Amino acid sequence: MTYDFERKIDVEIERTRIRLTIFHGEDEEVIKLNLEEAEEFAEKLEQTIQDYSQRKQIRID
């Protein structure tokens, strides 16, 4: 089953929070993080992206 919808991610600064909005099809998901949570999220995302990139380079014969 394939889905034909575009995914879009917006990041905005509110008064005291970082707001992530993920749009997928007609739906959207909103996540509001304080600065500490946003920094932790950024670190985990960075590490996960690095791990994913390394795994893609590993060749299994």
C-alpha positions as CSV (number, residue, x, y, z in Angstrom):
1,M,0.0,0.0,0.0
2,T,1.4,3.4,-1.0
3,Y,0.3,6.8,0.1
4,D,0.5,9.8,-2.1
5,F,0.9,12.7,0.3
6,E,3.6,15.2,1.0
7,R,5.2,15.4,4.4
8,K,6.3,18.8,5.7
9,I,7.9,19.9,8.9
10,D,7.8,23.4,10.3
11,V,9.8,24.7,13.2
12,E,8.8,27.9,14.9
13,I,9.7,29.9,18.0
14,E,6.8,30.7,20.3
15,R,7.1,32.9,23.4
16,T,8.6,30.2,25.7
17,R,8.6,27.1,23.5
18,I,9.9,25.6,20.3
19,R,6.9,24.4,18.2
20,L,7.3,21.5,15.7
21,T,4.5,20.9,13.3
22,I,4.5,17.9,11.1
23,F,2.0,17.9,8.3
24,H,1.2,14.6,6.6
25,G,-1.6,14.4,4.2
26,E,-4.6,16.2,5.7
27,D,-3.4,15.6,9.3
28,E,-0.9,17.5,11.4
29,E,1.0,16.7,14.6
30,V,2.1,19.6,16.9
31,I,4.8,19.2,19.5
32,K,5.8,22.0,21.8
33,L,9.2,21.7,23.6
34,N,10.9,23.9,26.1
35,L,14.5,24.8,25.4
36,E,16.0,21.9,27.4
37,E,13.7,19.4,25.7
38,A,14.5,20.9,22.2
39,E,18.2,20.6,22.9
40,E,17.9,17.0,24.0
41,F,15.8,16.2,20.9
42,A,18.3,17.8,18.6
43,E,21.2,15.8,20.2
44,K,19.2,12.5,19.9
45,L,18.2,13.3,16.3
46,E,21.8,14.1,15.3
47,Q,23.1,10.8,16.8
48,T,20.3,8.8,15.1
49,I,21.1,10.4,11.8
50,Q,24.8,9.6,12.2
51,D,24.0,6.0,13.2
52,Y,21.6,5.6,10.2
53,S,24.2,7.0,7.8
54,Q,26.8,4.5,9.1
55,R,24.5,1.6,8.8
56,K,23.7,2.5,5.2
57,Q,27.4,2.3,4.4
58,I,27.8,-1.2,5.9
59,R,27.7,-3.8,3.2
60,I,26.3,-7.2,4.0
61,D,27.5,-9.9,1.7
